Amino acid sequence: MASAYAFRLIVIAFLFSPVLLSEGRNVRNDKCSKEATVEGCDTVLLGWSFSPQHNKCVKGFSCSDIANRFEKEWQCEKTCPPVSGRRPEIKVLVMWSCQFWLKYGGACQTRWYESYTDKNGRKCRLLYYTGCGAWKHKLYTFDFCRRRCRVYLGRRNKFPPGKPQ
């Protein structure tokens, strides 16, 4: 009698295993695999994006038109939940690089904007921002016209004009 009961359980488990397995898989939305880049776009905005390196949603700057950019943290977490049992990948960006802090420093950095006119008469914006933790005194800039970032090499220990007090 017990063997007949066990046999029925095995048959039921076998029949429903494809359903159970498909529901248990971590199916990643395609949006989550798109890199949250800041290079080569017209508009860079602060928002949330899924980071494979951290295996979670992080706040930082990214191009406004990429799929892996969300206005709210909950939108990102709902679309791109972390993959359980997965170890974060090795960070591709070095922590002291301007790209790293532009992408991942949104929650802890100081930032402000300035404008300038380039040699062709175009009005351009500069985003000044700091790193976090040990890098909080390091200053970086992102030039929206040139679409690139760099370490600010102004006078030592002196922030550029326009820094909020």
Secondary structure, DSSP 4 states (H G I P E B T S, - for coil): -HHHHHHHHHHHHHHHHHHHHHHHS-PPPGGGGS----SS-S-EEEEEEEETTTTEEEEEEEETT-TT-BSSHHHHHHHSPPPTTPPPPPPSS-TTSHHHHHHH-TTT--EEEEEEE-TTS-EEEEEEEE-SGGGTT-EEEEETTTTEEEE--SSTT-PPTT---
